[in-house]
Amino acid sequence: MSAHSLSLLANSVDRLRNVALLDQYQILIACGQSAAQMHGPNDAMAWGIRATQLIFSAQAILDAYLVIDTCRGVKATEKLWSGQLIEHDWMKIELLDYAWQRLKPCCPQVLGFLVAMAHQAGNHGGSCISIYGPNFTTQMFRASGKNGMAKASPLLKTPSHKLVYRGGFTSEPSKLASGMCWTEDLGLAAWFADRRMGQKGDAFILSTRSDKSETLARFEHESEVVFTFNSSRSFEVIATGENECRAFLAELEPDEDLNINDPLQFQPKEA
């Protein structure tokens, strides 16, 4: 879902969360009106369908805002687990936005839970970076409790690898190297370098040395290492061109969430 689409529904909920009694009818009308105003009548029905998905989530949404406002500690994150909140990526972004912009600081563990959920939102992750940009995303990660992040997505417990990898398409390898999302799995980096999906430039697999001072999080999923954005990061080129990069696919670890034969699963991360 695009940032514009996320903003649309987020704005609707922003109005609704100020209503003392949130009911099904208000959700449906507010989202439908926003859809008609911002996307025109042709898209209003599609957004109306999305709005009806919220009908069964009204109380869960109110409860989630209450947790962000009042609850502390890792156990508070258990109250955020809801099928509706997990299934809807726009809702993950909305709750994170609400937690981040509050005048009173949010509990670090609750924030960590929401940051991890938003970071891995989308068909293949990266929603947090693409919506907030690398600077805000870095601030959010630094303010997050690691135990809270682990509740949303298990963290890697193995020792950090000395080398991490990043695959993608670019005409300037240094630009690719500056990004935040890396992996300890060389084969997975090759997978990213084998999914063009309209991206311009040549295929590259890069490596860099892991740096504790730059590491924001390490997730089990995709053996991902999240670094700060660094436009001057040192790196080595492991492979150039699609044929060279494809040769490293043999290193890919089996992952039930990753179908290497289905390029439609892939959506490139912004950073």
C-alpha positions, 0 to 999 in steps of 0.5 A, a space after each residue: 500500500 502506498 504512503 498516500 493510501 496509508 495517510 488516507 486511512 490514518 487521517 480517518 482514524 485520527 478523527 475517529 480516535 477523538 470520538 468518545 464512543 467509536 462505533 461501526 457506523 462512524 468508521 464506515 462513514 468517515 473512511 468512505 467520505 475521505 475516500 470520496 474526497 481524496 480519490 473520487 467516487 470511482 475509488 470510494 467503493 474500494 475504500 468502503 470495502 477496506 473500511 468495512 474491515 474495520 467494523 470488527 476492529 473498533 474495540 481493538 483499535 480503541 484498546 490499542 490507543 489505550 495501551 499506548 497512552 497508559 501501559 508500560 513494560 514488555 507485558 503491555 505489548 501482549 495487549 497489542 496482539 490482535 488479528 486485525 492490527 497484525 493484518 492491516 499494514 496501514 494500522 501498524 503505521 497509524 499506531 506507530 505514528 500515534 505513539 511517536 507524536 504523543 507529547 508524553 513519551 511512549 513506553 520504550 517497549 511498546 514503541 519497540 513493538 510498534 517499530 518492529 511491526 511497522 518495519 516489517 510491514 508490506 509484502 516484503 518489509 521496508 514500510 517504516 523506512 519508505 514512509 518516515 525516511 532513514 533519519 526518523 526511522 533511526 530515531 525510532 529504533 534508537 528510542 525503542 526497547 529491544 525486548 519490545 521489538 523481540 515480541 513483534 519479531 524475534 531478534 537474532 541471538 547468534 553472535 554478529 557476523 563480521 560480514 553482512 550483505 546487501 543486494 539490489 540494483 543501482 548505477 552507484 554502488 555507494 548509494 546502495 551501500 548507504 542503505 539501512 537493510 542488510 542481511 547475514 545471509 549471502 544467498 538472501 542478498 543474491 535473491 534481492 539482486 535477482 528481483 529487478 521489478 522495474 528497478 534501474 541500474 546493474 545488479 550488485 551484491 555488496 558486503 560490509 563489516 558489521 559495526 556495533 555502533 551502527 547496528 539498530 537491530 538484528 532480526 531472525 526474519 531474513 537474518 536482517 541487520 538494520 544499520 543507521 543510514 550512512 552515505 560514506 559506509 565502506 564496502 566491498 563488491 561481491 558480485 556485479 551483473 545478474 549472472 554473477 549475482 545469481 550464482 550466489 542463490 545456492 547459498 540461500 537458506 530455506 525460508 517458508 516466507 520466501 518463494 524464490 520462484 515468485 518475483 511478485 512477492 518482492 517489493 524493493 526497500 527504499 533504504 
